[in-house]
């Protein structure tokens, strides 16, 4: 259990420069119910990654921790040009993380907010690649448990 006021790292907030495994945090780029996502640099390869960190509120639940790591390992088996690539999973100093491909641009939720409803042809053009990526995931036994516009780039 994390003590109140134990600092930003214990609260699941990683300030720039924090090193987790082989990844140096640059900045936070997103957050959700399970934790936060950071832009980070692989310290050896100097490669930009997205570092997803399990939230501190989940760290005292071994079932959630194991599921997070298992889902990261499973997602790393998916090979498709329209599926994000997961490079690494791990735990260090009480931080549970997965490192994945860093994407630039807007997700579908941001685009819908900016442009409003899209024409049917644009929807088809966006969804066919997503469906193909989901089919590739299903082919290796992976089920995406959080499919939503914010998770489609």
Helices and strands as residue ranges (DSSP letters): E 19-20, E 23-31, E 35-42, E 47-54, G 56-58, H 62-75, E 86-92, E 95-101, H 108-115, H 120-139, G 149-151
